[in-house]
Amino acid sequence: MKPTKTTSRQSSRRQFLRTTATAAAAVATVPIFRNTLYGQAPSAGRVIGANDRIAVGYIGVGGQGMNAHVRIMKSNAQANNVAQVAVCDVWQKRIGAAKDFILRDNANAKVETYDDYRKLIERKDIDAVVISTHDPIHADAIIGAMESGKHVYCEKPMTRYLDEAMAVYDKVKATKKILQVGSQGCSAQAWHTAAKMIQDGKIGQLVWAQGYYCRNNPKGEWNYPIDTEFKADNSDWEKWLGPVKKRIPFNPDHYFRWRKYYPYCAGLLGDLIPHRLLPLMLATGNPEFPSRVVCVGTKNVGTDKNTPGTPVRDVPEHVQILVEFPSGVSLVLASSSVNARSPEFTIYGHHASLIIGNAGERIQLLPEREFADEMDPEILDGLKPVEDIGVHHKNWLDSIRANKQPNCGIDLAVRAQTVISLAEMSDRLKIACLYDEKTRKVTTADGKEVKPLTYGSTELS
C-alpha cells in the first residue's frame, strides 16, 4: 500500500574469550571459538549472486527458532530462493520436530541434524545461519559462523555481554559478512521515513526520544510451560550452558524460563527493550554510541508467586533507562511486565515532533507552536511493512546477495548493545555508566574505570 499523506491545510569474541577458558572444568568440554576457527585461517565463503539459492542452517530451533524462523522461512522459501538444509539444537525432540516440518510436503529436500552447532558451521555448503538460542551462545556462534565464511541472522540481543559485542563487531568488520540482528521493527517503513525526515531538517535539531514496551503478565513474564519430555538423557545440558560461569545441575525451569535468570539473560533489557531501542536509534538518522547510561529496575510486584514451583526471578519486572549520546540527544525507554499501559513513541525536535505508531505503520508530524507558521502538521498513514519477521528475513537475504548492510546491521546493533549492556551494569551495580567509544572503557562520573560485566564477574553470571 502506498503511504497516504495529509496536512492540516489539505484535510488536516575478541579476547574476552580468554575469561571463559578459565571457567569450571565442565566448560572445557565445550570448546569456545577464539580468533580463528580451530586455529585455521577464516574462510571467505562463496560469493552469492543475485539468482543463487542460499543454503540456510538453523542453530536453536525452540519456540522462537521454530515458529519465527523455520516456519516463516519455509513459507517464503521459494520466493526468497532459500534451501533449508540443517538444524541444530541441544534437545533431540526439537531437532526432530524442525526436520520433520521442513521435510513435510517437500520430498526433494534433504535436512541434516546436529546437536553441536560447531559441526553445522563446518559445512562448506551452508551459506548462512539463523541463530535463535539463548543469549550466551550468540557471540560464539556468530564468530564461529563468520570465520567459516557464513552470513548470520541472530536473534536479539546481539550478545549477552559488552565484551562479546565488541568481539562480534570486530569479526564482522574483519570478515565482511552480513549480520542481521532480529529486531524486525527495524524493517518497518516508519523508522526509515522518520530518519529521512530528521536528516532533511523537518523537525529542526533533534532533542530527545521516548519508547516503551510494556506487558502485564499476572503469572510472571516468561514463566512458560515446562515440557516433561525434556530430560537429561535426551538433551545436552553442558552444551546448553555454554560459557556460563554459574554452572548448575540439569534444570528444566532454567531451560524453559531462562530469560528470568541473569546467567543467561538481562531480562527485559535483553528481551523487550531491543525491539524499541534499535528502531528508535535507527530513526535518529545517525545512531551513536552512548556517552552516559542510567537504569533503574524494580520487582516489587512479585508475579512469580502466582506460578507455583518456579523460583523468584533474578531480573526486574520493570525497568527505566535514560541514555545520553555525544551529540546531546537523549533517549528515555521503559519496559514492564507488570503494567501494559504505554505512552506514544515520540521523537522530539526543536521545531516539531514525530509521533510514531506502535508497529511503525504511522507517523504524525506535529510542529511546535513557535514554529507552526513555518510548517504544516502531517500524517503519513499505511506505512509498510509493520514488524514483519518475513520481511526482515528478506531484507537480510537481499543484503547478502547485494553485499550491503541490512536494516539491523552491525553498526546499529553494536551501538544498541552497548546501551543494553551499560543499562544492565547501571542497574545491577547502582551506578551511572559513562562510555568512551574510542577506548571502549566504562567509567563512573569521577573517572574510575569499571570493568564491564561478563562471565564470572558476578555470582549470577
HUCORBEL-V704682 format. One record per residue. RES is the residue in one letter. PHI is phi in radians with two decimals (999 if undefined). PSI is psi in whole degrees, 0 to 359 (999 if undefined). BURIAL is 1 if it has 16 or more other C-alpha atoms within 10 Angstrom, else 0. Layout:
# HUCORBEL-V704682
res->RES phi->PHI psi->PSI burial->BURIAL
res->RES phi->PHI psi->PSI burial->BURIAL
This chain:
# HUCORBEL-V704682
res->M phi->999 psi->132 burial->0
res->K phi->-1.33 psi->132 burial->0
res->P phi->-1.03 psi->141 burial->0
res->T phi->-1.76 psi->142 burial->0
res->K phi->-2.16 psi->129 burial->0
res->T phi->-2.28 psi->152 burial->0
res->T phi->-2.17 psi->164 burial->0
res->S phi->-1.13 psi->333 burial->0
res->R phi->-1.44 psi->338 burial->0
res->Q phi->-1.60 psi->317 burial->0
res->S phi->-2.89 psi->36 burial->0
res->S phi->0.64 psi->999 burial->0
res->R phi->999 psi->75 burial->1
res->R phi->-0.93 psi->220 burial->1
res->Q phi->-1.41 psi->4 burial->0
res->F phi->-1.00 psi->334 burial->1
res->L phi->-1.18 psi->343 burial->1
res->R phi->-1.14 psi->329 burial->0
res->T phi->-1.15 psi->324 burial->0
res->T phi->-1.26 psi->338 burial->1
res->A phi->-1.19 psi->341 burial->1
res->T phi->-1.73 psi->11 burial->0
res->A phi->-1.23 psi->185 burial->1
res->A phi->-1.01 psi->158 burial->0
res->A phi->-1.02 psi->332 burial->0
res->A phi->-1.07 psi->328 burial->0
res->V phi->-1.16 psi->332 burial->1
res->A phi->-1.07 psi->340 burial->0
res->T phi->-1.39 psi->353 burial->0
res->V phi->-2.08 psi->86 burial->1
res->P phi->-0.96 psi->143 burial->0
res->I phi->-1.94 psi->139 burial->1
res->F phi->-1.13 psi->139 burial->1
res->R phi->-1.99 psi->231 burial->1
res->N phi->-1.30 psi->329 burial->1
res->T phi->-2.43 psi->155 burial->1
res->L phi->-1.22 psi->115 burial->1
res->Y phi->0.92 psi->30 burial->0
res->G phi->1.37 psi->2 burial->0
res->Q phi->-1.58 psi->161 burial->0
res->A phi->-1.17 psi->142 burial->0
res->P phi->-1.00 psi->144 burial->1
res->S phi->-1.51 psi->142 burial->1
res->A phi->-1.34 psi->338 burial->0
res->G phi->1.26 psi->173 burial->1
res->R phi->-1.54 psi->153 burial->0
res->V phi->-1.41 psi->126 burial->0
res->I phi->-1.77 psi->120 burial->0
res->G phi->-1.46 psi->171 burial->0
res->A phi->-1.05 psi->329 burial->0
res->N phi->-1.85 psi->6 burial->0
res->D phi->-1.38 psi->143 burial->0
res->R phi->-1.34 psi->136 burial->1
res->I phi->-1.74 psi->122 burial->1
res->A phi->-1.53 psi->123 burial->1
res->V phi->-2.04 psi->138 burial->1
res->G phi->-2.04 psi->154 burial->1
res->Y phi->-2.05 psi->125 burial->1
res->I phi->-1.89 psi->104 burial->1
res->G phi->1.68 psi->106 burial->1
res->V phi->-2.22 psi->44 burial->1
res->G phi->-1.37 psi->209 burial->1
res->G phi->-0.95 psi->303 burial->0
res->Q phi->-1.20 psi->316 burial->0
res->G phi->-1.09 psi->324 burial->1
res->M phi->-1.41 psi->309 burial->1
res->N phi->-1.37 psi->320 burial->0
res->A phi->-1.50 psi->336 burial->0
res->H phi->-2.06 psi->300 burial->1
res->V phi->-1.04 psi->312 burial->1
res->R phi->-1.15 psi->310 burial->1
res->I phi->-1.18 psi->320 burial->1
res->M phi->-1.15 psi->325 burial->1
res->K phi->-1.13 psi->318 burial->1
res->S phi->-1.12 psi->337 burial->0
res->N phi->-1.96 psi->12 burial->0
res->A phi->-1.06 psi->317 burial->1
res->Q phi->-1.19 psi->315 burial->0
res->A phi->-1.11 psi->324 burial->0
res->N phi->-1.64 psi->359 burial->1
res->N phi->0.96 psi->57 burial->0
res->V phi->-2.11 psi->141 burial->1
res->A phi->-1.98 psi->126 burial->1
res->Q phi->-1.60 psi->108 burial->1
res->V phi->-2.03 psi->348 burial->1
res->A phi->-2.75 psi->144 burial->1
res->V phi->-2.33 psi->147 burial->1
res->C phi->-2.44 psi->139 burial->1
res->D phi->-2.81 psi->162 burial->1
res->V phi->-1.51 psi->352 burial->1
res->W phi->-1.99 psi->122 burial->1
res->Q phi->-1.06 psi->325 burial->1
res->K phi->-1.05 psi->317 burial->0
res->R phi->-1.24 psi->323 burial->1
res->I phi->-1.03 psi->311 burial->1
res->G phi->-1.12 psi->320 burial->0
res->A phi->-1.13 psi->319 burial->0
res->A phi->-1.17 psi->316 burial->1
res->K phi->-1.09 psi->314 burial->1
res->D phi->-1.07 psi->321 burial->0
res->F phi->-1.16 psi->317 burial->0
res->I phi->-1.11 psi->321 burial->1
res->L phi->-1.35 psi->341 burial->1
res->R phi->-1.05 psi->129 burial->0
res->D phi->1.04 psi->28 burial->0
res->N phi->-2.58 psi->69 burial->0
res->A phi->-1.11 psi->335 burial->0
res->N phi->-1.53 psi->355 burial->0
res->A phi->-1.33 psi->155 burial->0
res->K phi->-2.34 psi->122 burial->0
res->V phi->-2.18 psi->122 burial->0
res->E phi->-1.65 psi->149 burial->0
res->T phi->-2.08 psi->150 burial->1
res->Y phi->-2.51 psi->150 burial->1
res->D phi->-1.94 psi->7 burial->1
res->D phi->-2.40 psi->113 burial->1
res->Y phi->-1.11 psi->337 burial->1
res->R phi->-1.13 psi->327 burial->1
res->K phi->-1.23 psi->323 burial->0
res->L phi->-1.11 psi->313 burial->1
res->I phi->-1.34 psi->351 burial->1
res->E phi->-1.18 psi->334 burial->1
res->R phi->-1.15 psi->126 burial->0
res->K phi->-1.37 psi->345 burial->0
res->D phi->-1.58 psi->3 burial->0
res->I phi->-1.74 psi->126 burial->1
res->D phi->-1.60 psi->330 burial->1
res->A phi->-2.67 psi->154 burial->1
res->V phi->-2.27 psi->149 burial->1
res->V phi->-1.91 psi->122 burial->1
res->I phi->-1.85 psi->118 burial->1
res->S phi->-2.41 psi->52 burial->1
res->T phi->-1.66 psi->185 burial->1
res->H phi->-1.31 psi->166 burial->1
res->D phi->-1.06 psi->323 burial->1
res->P phi->-1.11 psi->342 burial->1
res->I phi->-1.50 psi->340 burial->1
res->H phi->-0.91 psi->305 burial->1
res->A phi->-1.08 psi->311 burial->1
res->D phi->-1.08 psi->320 burial->1
res->A phi->-1.20 psi->319 burial->1
res->I phi->-1.08 psi->310 burial->1
res->I phi->-1.09 psi->314 burial->1
res->G phi->-1.09 psi->318 burial->1
res->A phi->-1.11 psi->317 burial->1
res->M phi->-1.22 psi->325 burial->1
res->E phi->-1.16 psi->336 burial->1
res->S phi->-1.67 psi->14 burial->1
res->G phi->1.54 psi->20 burial->1
res->K phi->-1.90 psi->147 burial->1
res->H phi->-1.46 psi->158 burial->1
res->V phi->-2.37 psi->134 burial->1
res->Y phi->-1.94 psi->120 burial->1
res->C phi->-2.15 psi->133 burial->1
res->E phi->-1.06 psi->152 burial->1
res->K phi->-1.29 psi->155 burial->1
res->P phi->-1.26 psi->160 burial->1
res->M phi->-1.00 psi->318 burial->1
res->T phi->-2.51 psi->170 burial->1
res->R phi->-1.37 psi->320 burial->1
res->Y phi->-2.25 psi->167 burial->1
res->L phi->-1.19 psi->318 burial->1
res->D phi->-1.10 psi->326 burial->1
res->E phi->-1.15 psi->321 burial->1
res->A phi->-1.06 psi->318 burial->1
res->M phi->-1.21 psi->325 burial->1
res->A phi->-1.13 psi->318 burial->1
res->V phi->-1.13 psi->315 burial->1
res->Y phi->-0.97 psi->312 burial->1
res->D phi->-1.10 psi->322 burial->1
res->K phi->-1.21 psi->319 burial->1
res->V phi->-1.09 psi->316 burial->1
res->K phi->-1.13 psi->322 burial->0
res->A phi->-1.26 psi->320 burial->0
res->T phi->-1.60 psi->341 burial->1
res->K phi->1.10 psi->27 burial->1
res->K phi->-1.46 psi->160 burial->1
res->I phi->-1.61 psi->121 burial->1
res->L phi->-1.96 psi->126 burial->1
res->Q phi->-2.02 psi->126 burial->1
res->V phi->-1.63 psi->140 burial->1
res->G phi->-1.39 psi->54 burial->1
res->S phi->-1.80 psi->89 burial->1
res->Q phi->-1.15 psi->342 burial->1
res->G phi->-1.03 psi->336 burial->1
res->C phi->-1.18 psi->347 burial->1
res->S phi->-1.71 psi->5 burial->1
res->A phi->-1.41 psi->139 burial->1
res->Q phi->-1.12 psi->327 burial->1
res->A phi->-1.01 psi->321 burial->1
res->W phi->-1.18 psi->324 burial->1
res->H phi->-1.27 psi->323 burial->1
res->T phi->-1.14 psi->319 burial->1
res->A phi->-1.08 psi->318 burial->1
res->A phi->-1.06 psi->318 burial->1
res->K phi->-1.14 psi->319 burial->0
res->M phi->-1.09 psi->319 burial->1
res->I phi->-1.20 psi->316 burial->1
res->Q phi->-1.09 psi->328 burial->1
res->D phi->-1.43 psi->1 burial->0
res->G phi->1.40 psi->19 burial->0
res->K phi->-1.25 psi->340 burial->1
res->I phi->-2.00 psi->10 burial->1
res->G phi->1.31 psi->199 burial->1
res->Q phi->-1.20 psi->132 burial->0
res->L phi->-1.17 psi->135 burial->1
res->V phi->-1.96 psi->301 burial->1
res->W phi->-2.80 psi->171 burial->1
res->A phi->-2.51 psi->157 burial->1
res->Q phi->-2.39 psi->146 burial->1
res->G phi->-2.63 psi->159 burial->1
res->Y phi->-2.55 psi->149 burial->1
res->Y phi->-2.49 psi->101 burial->1
res->C phi->-2.17 psi->140 burial->1
res->R phi->-2.32 psi->172 burial->1
res->N phi->-2.47 psi->101 burial->0
res->N phi->-1.98 psi->101 burial->1
res->P phi->-1.02 psi->334 burial->1
res->K phi->-1.64 psi->7 burial->1
res->G phi->1.63 psi->117 burial->1
res->E phi->-1.00 psi->138 burial->1
res->W phi->1.30 psi->9 burial->1
res->N phi->-1.44 psi->65 burial->1
res->Y phi->-1.20 psi->157 burial->0
res->P phi->-1.05 psi->147 burial->0
res->I phi->-1.76 psi->121 burial->0
res->D phi->-1.35 psi->118 burial->0
res->T phi->-1.22 psi->350 burial->0
res->E phi->-1.38 psi->348 burial->0
res->F phi->-1.32 psi->113 burial->1
res->K phi->-2.28 psi->161 burial->0
res->A phi->-1.14 psi->332 burial->0
res->D phi->-1.54 psi->357 burial->0
res->N phi->-2.13 psi->19 burial->0
res->S phi->-2.59 psi->170 burial->1
res->D phi->-2.09 psi->94 burial->1
res->W phi->-1.13 psi->320 burial->1
res->E phi->-1.15 psi->319 burial->1
res->K phi->-1.12 psi->322 burial->1
res->W phi->-1.10 psi->318 burial->1
res->L phi->-1.08 psi->326 burial->1
res->G phi->1.00 psi->233 burial->1
res->P phi->-1.47 psi->4 burial->1
res->V phi->-1.04 psi->133 burial->1
res->K phi->-1.37 psi->318 burial->1
res->K phi->-1.38 psi->92 burial->1
res->R phi->-1.66 psi->123 burial->1
res->I phi->-2.09 psi->161 burial->0
res->P phi->-1.12 psi->166 burial->0
res->F phi->-0.73 psi->128 burial->1
res->N phi->-2.59 psi->99 burial->0
res->P phi->-1.03 psi->325 burial->1
res->D phi->-1.05 psi->316 burial->1
res->H phi->-1.19 psi->326 burial->1
res->Y phi->-1.15 psi->312 burial->1
res->F phi->-1.47 psi->335 burial->1
res->R phi->-2.09 psi->35 burial->1
res->W phi->-1.08 psi->335 burial->1
res->R phi->-1.16 psi->348 burial->1
res->K phi->-1.43 psi->346 burial->1
res->Y phi->-2.12 psi->130 burial->1
res->Y phi->-1.00 psi->327 burial->1
res->P phi->-1.01 psi->337 burial->1
res->Y phi->-2.00 psi->342 burial->1
res->C phi->-2.82 psi->156 burial->1
res->A phi->-1.64 psi->15 burial->1
res->G phi->1.25 psi->227 burial->1
res->L phi->-0.99 psi->326 burial->1
res->L phi->-1.13 psi->328 burial->1
res->G phi->-1.64 psi->336 burial->1
res->D phi->-1.77 psi->304 burial->1
res->L phi->-1.66 psi->318 burial->1
res->I phi->-0.94 psi->318 burial->1
res->P phi->-1.01 psi->330 burial->1
res->H phi->-1.18 psi->341 burial->1
res->R phi->-1.88 psi->322 burial->1
res->L phi->-1.10 psi->311 burial->1
res->L phi->-1.10 psi->311 burial->1
res->P phi->-1.10 psi->321 burial->1
res->L phi->-1.15 psi->319 burial->1
res->M phi->-1.14 psi->320 burial->1
res->L phi->-1.03 psi->318 burial->1
res->A phi->-1.19 psi->341 burial->1
res->T phi->-1.17 psi->342 burial->1
res->G phi->1.47 psi->348 burial->1
res->N phi->-2.67 psi->72 burial->0
res->P phi->-1.01 psi->135 burial->1
res->E phi->-2.11 psi->158 burial->1
res->F phi->-1.20 psi->147 burial->1
res->P phi->-1.27 psi->154 burial->1
res->S phi->-1.84 psi->335 burial->1
res->R phi->-2.66 psi->137 burial->1
res->V phi->-2.37 psi->133 burial->1
res->V phi->-2.25 psi->136 burial->1
res->C phi->-2.44 psi->139 burial->1
res->V phi->-2.18 psi->126 burial->1
res->G phi->-2.10 psi->144 burial->1
res->T phi->-2.37 psi->158 burial->0
res->K phi->-2.57 psi->56 burial->1
res->N phi->-1.46 psi->346 burial->0
res->V phi->-1.36 psi->319 burial->0
res->G phi->1.24 psi->52 burial->1
res->T phi->-1.19 psi->340 burial->1
res->D phi->-1.08 psi->337 burial->1
res->K phi->-1.13 psi->343 burial->0
res->N phi->-1.54 psi->0 burial->0
res->T phi->-2.09 psi->94 burial->0
res->P phi->-0.99 psi->139 burial->0
res->G phi->1.61 psi->352 burial->0
res->T phi->-1.80 psi->140 burial->0
res->P phi->-1.18 psi->162 burial->0
res->V phi->-1.19 psi->138 burial->0
res->R phi->-1.13 psi->153 burial->1
res->D phi->-1.36 psi->322 burial->1
res->V phi->-1.51 psi->160 burial->1
res->P phi->-1.20 psi->160 burial->1
res->E phi->-1.63 psi->347 burial->1
res->H phi->-2.62 psi->133 burial->1
res->V phi->-2.35 psi->149 burial->1
res->Q phi->-2.31 psi->135 burial->1
res->I phi->-2.18 psi->138 burial->1
res->L phi->-2.13 psi->123 burial->1
res->V phi->-2.10 psi->134 burial->1
res->E phi->-1.97 psi->136 burial->1
res->F phi->-1.91 psi->159 burial->1
res->P phi->-0.97 psi->331 burial->0
res->S phi->-1.27 psi->350 burial->0
res->G phi->1.71 psi->350 burial->0
res->V phi->-1.18 psi->141 burial->1
res->S phi->-2.13 psi->159 burial->1
res->L phi->-2.40 psi->132 burial->1
res->V phi->-2.03 psi->128 burial->1
res->L phi->-2.29 psi->143 burial->1
res->A phi->-2.37 psi->145 burial->1
res->S phi->-2.51 psi->140 burial->1
res->S phi->-2.49 psi->149 burial->1
res->S phi->-2.01 psi->10 burial->1
res->V phi->-2.25 psi->2 burial->1
res->N phi->-2.74 psi->123 burial->0
res->A phi->-1.61 psi->354 burial->0
res->R phi->-1.16 psi->129 burial->0
res->S phi->-2.33 psi->131 burial->0
res->P phi->-1.19 psi->180 burial->0
res->E phi->-1.41 psi->156 burial->0
res->F phi->-1.38 psi->122 burial->1
res->T phi->-2.40 psi->139 burial->1
res->I phi->-2.03 psi->122 burial->1
res->Y phi->-1.81 psi->127 burial->1
res->G phi->-2.01 psi->171 burial->1
res->H phi->-1.15 psi->327 burial->1
res->H phi->-1.75 psi->332 burial->1
res->A phi->-2.82 psi->169 burial->1
res->S phi->-2.18 psi->153 burial->1
res->L phi->-1.99 psi->120 burial->1
res->I phi->-1.76 psi->124 burial->1
res->I phi->-2.01 psi->133 burial->1
res->G phi->-1.06 psi->153 burial->1
res->N phi->-0.96 psi->325 burial->1
res->A phi->-1.82 psi->14 burial->1
res->G phi->1.28 psi->27 burial->1
res->E phi->-1.73 psi->354 burial->1
res->R phi->-2.67 psi->141 burial->1
res->I phi->-2.25 psi->134 burial->1
res->Q phi->-2.10 psi->123 burial->1
res->L phi->-1.67 psi->120 burial->1
res->L phi->-2.09 psi->109 burial->1
res->P phi->-1.15 psi->147 burial->1
res->E phi->-1.16 psi->148 burial->1
res->R phi->-0.95 psi->321 burial->0
res->E phi->-1.19 psi->344 burial->0
res->F phi->-2.09 psi->13 burial->0
res->A phi->-1.12 psi->334 burial->0
res->D phi->-1.35 psi->347 burial->0
res->E phi->-1.73 psi->347 burial->0
res->M phi->-2.67 psi->158 burial->1
res->D phi->-1.75 psi->149 burial->1
res->P phi->-1.08 psi->150 burial->1
res->E phi->-2.40 psi->152 burial->1
res->I phi->-2.28 psi->126 burial->1
res->L phi->-1.91 psi->114 burial->1
res->D phi->-2.03 psi->161 burial->1
res->G phi->1.20 psi->29 burial->1
res->L phi->-1.25 psi->136 burial->1
res->K phi->-2.28 psi->157 burial->1
res->P phi->-1.42 psi->169 burial->1
res->V phi->-2.06 psi->106 burial->1
res->E phi->0.71 psi->54 burial->1
res->D phi->-1.84 psi->116 burial->1
res->I phi->-1.09 psi->322 burial->1
res->G phi->-1.07 psi->321 burial->1
res->V phi->-1.18 psi->322 burial->1
res->H phi->-1.15 psi->320 burial->1
res->H phi->-1.00 psi->310 burial->1
res->K phi->-1.04 psi->319 burial->1
res->N phi->-1.05 psi->320 burial->1
res->W phi->-1.12 psi->311 burial->1
res->L phi->-1.13 psi->319 burial->1
res->D phi->-1.09 psi->323 burial->1
res->S phi->-1.20 psi->324 burial->1
res->I phi->-1.07 psi->313 burial->1
res->R phi->-1.17 psi->326 burial->1
res->A phi->-1.63 psi->356 burial->0
res->N phi->0.92 psi->54 burial->1
res->K phi->-2.32 psi->165 burial->0
res->Q phi->-1.27 psi->136 burial->1
res->P phi->-1.40 psi->181 burial->1
res->N phi->-1.16 psi->332 burial->1
res->C phi->-2.21 psi->61 burial->1
res->G phi->-1.45 psi->185 burial->1
res->I phi->-1.10 psi->323 burial->1
res->D phi->-1.17 psi->321 burial->1
res->L phi->-1.29 psi->315 burial->1
res->A phi->-1.11 psi->320 burial->1
res->V phi->-1.22 psi->328 burial->1
res->R phi->-1.23 psi->318 burial->1
res->A phi->-1.17 psi->320 burial->1
res->Q phi->-1.13 psi->328 burial->1
res->T phi->-1.10 psi->318 burial->1
res->V phi->-1.05 psi->312 burial->1
res->I phi->-1.06 psi->314 burial->1
res->S phi->-1.17 psi->319 burial->1
res->L phi->-1.19 psi->325 burial->1
res->A phi->-1.11 psi->317 burial->1
res->E phi->-1.09 psi->317 burial->1
res->M phi->-1.06 psi->315 burial->1
res->S phi->-1.04 psi->313 burial->1
res->D phi->-1.19 psi->312 burial->1
res->R phi->-1.29 psi->327 burial->1
res->L phi->-1.70 psi->355 burial->0
res->K phi->1.04 psi->49 burial->0
res->I phi->-2.39 psi->162 burial->1
res->A phi->-1.58 psi->129 burial->1
res->C phi->-1.77 psi->119 burial->1
res->L phi->-1.73 psi->140 burial->1
res->Y phi->-2.25 psi->138 burial->1
res->D phi->-1.98 psi->110 burial->0
res->E phi->-1.18 psi->336 burial->0
res->K phi->-1.31 psi->317 burial->0
res->T phi->-1.62 psi->345 burial->0
res->R phi->1.07 psi->33 burial->0
res->K phi->-1.85 psi->148 burial->0
res->V phi->-1.91 psi->132 burial->1
res->T phi->-2.33 psi->165 burial->1
res->T phi->-1.59 psi->177 burial->0
res->A phi->-1.07 psi->333 burial->0
res->D phi->-1.54 psi->9 burial->0
res->G phi->1.54 psi->3 burial->0
res->K phi->-1.32 psi->126 burial->0
res->E phi->-1.27 psi->139 burial->0
res->V phi->-2.14 psi->124 burial->0
res->K phi->-1.23 psi->132 burial->0
res->P phi->-1.05 psi->149 burial->1
res->L phi->-1.08 psi->142 burial->1
res->T phi->-2.75 psi->185 burial->1
res->Y phi->-1.08 psi->124 burial->1
res->G phi->1.59 psi->354 burial->1
res->S phi->-1.42 psi->342 burial->0
res->T phi->-2.37 psi->168 burial->0
res->E phi->-1.10 psi->323 burial->0
res->L phi->-1.69 psi->64 burial->0
res->S phi->-2.57 psi->999 burial->1
